Structures are given as C-alpha cells and as structure tokens.
C-alpha cells in the first residue's frame, strides 16, 4: 500500500512538473509573452549585431540586416510600429540564456533549428519558419584555381576549434576520402586572420558568415565561396517554448512575408493592392490575407491588418533578402534554396484561411 501511494505521489509530481515546464514562458497569471510585449509597447529582440547582412550595428548606431528586418516586421505586426524594437546584441553562448531569463522576447540571431534546440528535453524553444537556409561552405582565393573539394586534397584549411564546423569539415572530407590538414583557431576572427595571412588554402564556416567576412576584405572580389555545401543550417527566429500564442503570431508573420512575395505584393504597391481588394468582394483570398475581411488576425491575438503592417514596414521576403543579401548589396549571397518554391527554392507559405 505504501509503495502504491508512493508511485501515485511521484506520478502526480511528474505531471505537475511537466505542466509547469510547458508553461515556463507564461507569466504567473498564465498570460502569453505576447501580452507582455503589448503591455510594454516594445519588442525586445535578440540579435548578433556583428554579422553584416544579417544584424550589424552601423557607425550611426542603428541596426540593419535580414534578422533585424524580421524583428521590425514582428514589431509592426504586434504593435503597429516597426520602430518599437529594442535590440539586444548577444553572443552565441548568451542567446538561449537571454530567452529563458526573459531578457528578450524573441531571438532573431542566425540560429539553426535543430531537434535538440526544439525538443522539450533539449533547449525547449519554439521556432518560426526558416528565414534563411544556410549551410557550411568553403572560401578560397580566386587565383588559387580551386573549384571543388577535390581540388583541396592535401591542403590546409582554417577552421574553428571544437565546433560543429570542425566536425562537419572532417565528416565531409572523410566521406569522400580526401586528405587535408586542419589549421584550428578559437574564434571566427582568428580563422579569418589565418586565412588572410595565407596559413591555409581555404577557410570554412557557414556560407552566410563567409559572405559577411568577405565583405570586409580589402579585395572581396579576389575570393570565391565554393558551391559545395558541407551541412544544412536552417536559420529561424525562436522564442521560449510552451507559449503557443507567441509562437503562432511569430510563425504567421514570417509566412505573411513569404506569401506577400508569392502574391507580388511589395512596399511600393501595397496600398494599391489594398484598395483594389477593398473595392472588389470577389477577391476573397486577397481580402482575407490583407485583413479586409477580418478574423485571421484575431485568431493570432493580432490586429486583422497585421499583414499590411508588416509589409508596409519591411516589404515582402524577397525585398528583405535583396536589400541585405542581394547582388547589389555588400554581402551578396545567391538566393538558392531561399528562392520561392515556385522558382525552385524552399520558401513557401501555407494557406491564409
């Protein structure tokens, strides 16, 4: 009887602990973090601040980049004003602690969506859709004549020590039976320094970081990122898990940016498209999407015109990409997998119904 009672007690404690863990991101009154953002009238957004093209603090003291525009789109959708964002620059080790402690509401900092970070038994995060499909790559001098992994056989490669980048490099070359010599450094700045000093034939990191680093070279056009991809790194915004309202709101803001590009809605033509939808009851799908016929926003705890607010602030996903990573930008990265699905990429939004 005592053993039975003890099992019941332990089971009850486990259930309660599970419920508390699942609600870790809610306040004592059980409210969503989204409610706190609205009450504060400001979004606390965690970024890097040191990666050109993604999040970078300019000499004027303003933040810019794809990750920054994602924060701005969220603030516009949540609060009706893209400028109601306070940016918190965070290192990689700091980012998840900042989320769990409540220092930030949302993380938009080139973070890879993985099982361990998503699962309750891991970091227990809630992820939005991918905003940049990245992958580890290699950069080499143009005059080296290297065009593929095979050309690096027996060569030295600069890499961060004790990182998944180092492991990915080893796995990729070992699987192809290509010998190489790793030249290891403690951080990316040292890796870049070793590469530029000629201590290695190639440097490896995520392709986005390689492009960002290249933009600061004296002669960036003298270096090329190889087509070979050594890993997949789907980068996505994140919040603390267990807060369904905030996760849903964040998720559908990202989808709205993608859907807007699919529909050809831009910052420039938004008002014209909105007027046309308002004047034509037959445009049922467009009217739902732009909030003319209300209901979708309320399901997310947002205004019905949240899509209009987000697009007006940042433009559609393609506009954000081209602004910071397009061919005319300092950090030019071909869209590749980040093209719309209809163009052969991976970006697609579910129906707004």
C-alpha positions in Angstrom: 0.0 0.0 0.0 2.8 2.4 0.9 4.6 1.6 -2.4 1.4 2.2 -4.3 0.8 5.6 -2.6 4.4 6.5 -3.3 4.0 5.7 -7.0 0.9 7.8 -7.2 2.7 10.7 -5.5 5.7 10.5 -7.8 3.4 10.4 -10.8 1.4 13.4 -9.6 4.7 15.4 -9.1 5.9 14.4 -12.6 2.6 15.6 -14.2 2.8 18.9 -12.3 6.4 19.4 -13.2 5.6 18.8 -16.8 2.8 21.3 -16.8 5.0 23.9 -15.2 7.8 23.2 -17.6 5.4 23.6 -20.6 4.2 26.9 -19.3 7.7 28.2 -18.4 7.3 31.2 -20.9 4.0 32.3 -19.4 3.7 34.7 -16.5 2.2 33.9 -13.1 -1.2 34.8 -14.4 -0.8 32.4 -17.3 -0.6 35.2 -19.9 1.4 34.8 -23.1 4.6 36.8 -23.6 2.8 38.4 -26.5 0.5 40.1 -23.9 3.6 41.4 -22.1 5.0 42.8 -25.3 1.7 44.6 -26.0 1.6 45.9 -22.4 5.2 47.2 -22.6 4.6 48.5 -26.1 8.0 47.4 -27.2 9.6 44.2 -28.5 12.9 43.0 -27.0 14.7 41.3 -29.9 18.0 39.4 -29.5 20.4 39.8 -32.4 24.1 39.3 -33.1 25.0 42.8 -34.2 28.2 41.7 -35.7 27.2 39.8 -38.9 26.9 42.1 -41.9 23.8 41.3 -44.0 22.0 39.7 -41.0 22.4 42.0 -38.0 25.0 44.7 -37.8 25.4 47.9 -35.8 26.2 50.7 -38.2 28.6 53.6 -37.4 25.4 55.7 -36.9 24.3 53.5 -34.1 21.4 51.8 -35.9 20.9 48.1 -36.6 20.5 46.7 -40.1 20.2 43.3 -41.8 17.8 40.5 -42.6 17.5 39.4 -38.9 16.9 43.0 -37.9 14.1 43.4 -40.5 12.5 40.2 -39.1 12.4 42.0 -35.7 10.9 45.1 -37.4 8.2 43.0 -39.1 7.3 41.4 -35.8 7.0 44.8 -34.0 4.9 46.2 -36.9 2.6 43.2 -36.7 2.4 43.0 -32.9 2.4 46.7 -32.1 1.7 48.6 -35.3 5.1 50.3 -35.3 8.3 48.7 -36.7 10.4 51.1 -34.6 9.1 49.8 -31.3 12.0 47.4 -31.0 14.9 47.3 -28.5 17.8 45.3 -29.9 20.0 43.2 -27.6 23.3 42.1 -29.1 24.1 38.6 -27.9 26.9 36.1 -28.4 26.1 32.5 -29.3 26.5 31.2 -25.7 24.4 34.1 -24.3 21.4 33.8 -26.7 19.4 30.9 -25.1 20.0 32.1 -21.6 18.7 35.5 -22.6 15.5 33.9 -23.8 15.0 31.7 -20.8 15.7 34.6 -18.3 13.2 36.8 -20.1 15.9 39.4 -21.1 14.5 39.2 -24.6 11.1 38.3 -26.1 12.3 36.9 -29.4 15.6 35.7 -30.8 16.5 36.7 -34.4 20.1 35.7 -34.5 21.2 33.3 -37.2 20.2 30.3 -35.1 19.9 26.8 -36.6 16.7 25.0 -36.0 17.7 21.5 -34.7 16.0 18.7 -32.8 17.9 19.3 -29.6 17.0 23.0 -29.6 13.4 22.4 -30.4 12.7 19.4 -28.1 11.4 19.9 -24.6 14.2 17.6 -23.4 16.7 20.0 -25.0 16.6 23.8 -25.1 12.8 23.7 -25.4 12.5 26.5 -27.9 9.6 27.4 -30.2 10.8 28.1 -33.8 9.3 30.2 -36.5 9.6 29.1 -40.2 13.1 29.2 -41.6 14.1 32.7 -42.8 17.4 31.7 -44.3 18.5 28.3 -45.5 22.2 28.3 -44.8 24.9 25.6 -44.9 28.6 25.3 -44.2 30.9 26.2 -47.0 34.4 27.0 -48.0 36.0 30.2 -49.3 39.2 30.2 -51.4 41.2 32.8 -53.3 40.0 33.2 -56.9 43.6 32.8 -58.2 44.0 29.5 -56.4 42.3 27.6 -59.2 40.3 25.6 -56.6 36.7 25.0 -57.7 35.7 21.9 -55.6 36.5 19.9 -52.6 38.7 17.5 -54.7 41.0 20.4 -55.5 41.7 20.9 -51.8 43.2 17.4 -51.4 46.3 17.6 -49.1 45.7 21.3 -48.5 45.4 23.2 -45.2 42.0 24.5 -44.2 41.4 27.1 -41.5 38.6 26.1 -39.1 37.2 27.0 -35.6 38.4 24.5 -33.0 36.0 22.3 -31.1 33.0 23.4 -33.1 30.4 21.5 -35.2 32.0 23.3 -38.1 35.2 21.3 -37.4 33.2 18.1 -37.2 31.3 18.8 -40.4 34.5 19.5 -42.2 36.1 16.3 -41.1 32.9 14.3 -42.0 32.7 15.8 -45.5 36.3 15.2 -46.4 36.4 11.7 -44.8 33.3 10.6 -46.7 35.0 11.4 -49.9 38.4 10.1 -48.9 40.1 13.5 -49.3 43.1 14.1 -47.1 43.5 17.7 -45.6 45.2 19.5 -42.7 43.0 21.4 -40.3 44.5 24.7 -39.0 42.5 25.3 -35.9 41.6 28.7 -34.2 39.5 29.6 -31.2 37.1 32.0 -32.9 36.0 33.2 -36.4 38.1 36.4 -36.3 41.2 34.2 -35.8 40.1 31.9 -38.6 39.7 34.8 -40.9 43.1 36.2 -39.9 44.8 32.9 -40.5 43.2 32.6 -43.9 44.2 36.1 -45.0 47.7 35.6 -43.8 48.0 32.6 -46.1 48.3 30.0 -43.4 45.7 27.8 -45.2 44.4 27.3 -48.7 40.7 27.7 -47.7 38.6 28.8 -44.8 35.3 27.1 -43.7 32.3 28.4 -41.8 28.6 28.9 -42.6 28.2 30.4 -46.0 26.4 33.4 -44.6 29.3 34.1 -42.3 31.8 33.6 -45.1 30.0 36.1 -47.2 29.8 38.6 -44.3 33.6 38.1 -43.6 34.4 38.6 -47.3 32.5 41.9 -47.4 35.2 43.3 -45.0 38.2 42.1 -47.0 40.4 44.7 -48.8 39.7 42.9 -52.1 36.5 40.9 -51.6 36.3 40.1 -55.3 39.5 38.2 -55.0 37.8 35.4 -53.0 35.0 33.0 -54.0 32.7 30.7 -52.0 32.7 27.2 -53.4 29.4 25.7 -54.5 30.0 22.6 -52.2 27.7 22.6 -49.1 29.1 20.7 -46.1 26.0 20.8 -43.9 22.4 22.2 -43.7 21.8 25.1 -41.4 18.1 26.3 -41.5 18.2 29.6 -39.6 15.0 30.6 -37.9 13.7 33.1 -35.2 12.9 31.5 -31.8 11.1 32.1 -28.6 10.8 30.1 -25.3 8.6 27.0 -25.9 5.3 26.5 -24.3 3.8 29.8 -25.4 1.5 28.8 -28.2 0.1 32.3 -28.8 3.6 33.9 -29.3 4.8 31.0 -31.4 1.7 31.2 -33.6 2.0 35.0 -34.0 5.7 34.9 -34.9 5.2 32.0 -37.3 2.4 33.6 -39.3 4.3 36.9 -39.6 7.1 35.1 -41.3 4.6 33.3 -43.5 3.0 36.6 -44.4 6.3 38.0 -45.7 6.7 34.9 -47.9 3.0 34.9 -49.0 3.3 38.6 -50.0 6.2 37.8 -52.3 4.2 34.9 -53.8 1.3 37.3 -54.5 3.6 40.1 -55.8 2.7 42.5 -53.0 5.5 45.0 -52.3 6.0 48.0 -50.2 5.5 50.2 -53.3 2.2 48.6 -54.4 0.7 47.6 -51.1 -1.7 50.5 -50.8 -2.9 50.0 -54.4 -3.4 46.2 -53.8 -5.3 47.0 -50.6 -7.6 49.5 -52.3 -8.3 47.0 -55.1 -9.2 44.3 -52.6 -11.4 46.6 -50.6 -13.3 47.5 -53.8 -13.7 44.0 -55.2 -15.6 41.5 -53.0 -14.7 38.7 -55.5 -11.0 38.8 -54.3 -11.9 36.7 -51.3 -8.3 35.2 -50.7 -6.6 38.6 -51.0 -9.2 40.3 -48.8 -8.6 37.6 -46.1 -4.8 38.0 -46.4 -4.8 41.8 -46.1 -7.4 41.8 -43.3 -10.2 43.4 -45.3 -12.4 40.6 -44.3 -11.4 40.2 -40.7 -10.9 37.2 -38.5 -7.4 35.7 -39.2 -5.5 38.3 -37.1 -7.8 37.8 -34.1 -7.1 34.1 -34.1 -3.4 35.0 -33.5 -4.1 37.7 -30.9 -3.1 40.3 -33.5 -4.9 43.1 -35.4 -6.6 41.8 -38.6 -4.3 44.1 -40.6 -1.1 42.6 -39.2 0.0 41.5 -42.6 -0.4 45.1 -44.0 1.6 46.5 -41.1 4.4 44.0 -41.6 4.7 44.6 -45.4 4.5 48.3 -45.0 7.4 48.2 -42.6 9.8 45.9 -44.4 8.4 44.8 -47.7 8.0 41.1 -48.6 10.6 38.4 -48.0 12.2 38.9 -51.4 12.6 42.6 -50.8 14.2 42.0 -47.4 16.6 39.5 -48.9 17.6 41.7 -51.8 18.1 44.7 -49.6 20.6 42.9 -47.4 21.9 39.9 -49.4 21.0 40.6 -53.0 23.5 41.1 -55.9 23.7 44.8 -55.3 24.3 44.5 -51.5 27.8 44.5 -49.8 27.1 40.9 -48.7 25.9 39.3 -51.9 24.7 35.7 -51.4 22.8 34.0 -54.3 19.2 33.1 -53.1 19.5 29.4 -54.0 17.3 27.5 -51.6 15.9 30.8 -50.3 14.0 31.4 -53.5 10.3 30.8 -53.6 9.2 27.2 -54.1 7.6 28.2 -57.4 11.1 29.3 -58.5 12.9 26.1 -57.4 13.6 27.2 -53.8 12.3 26.1 -50.4 10.3 29.2 -49.3 6.5 28.6 -49.3 3.7 29.7 -47.1 0.6 27.6 -46.0 -2.8 29.0 -47.0 -4.2 32.0 -45.1 -7.6 30.5 -44.5 
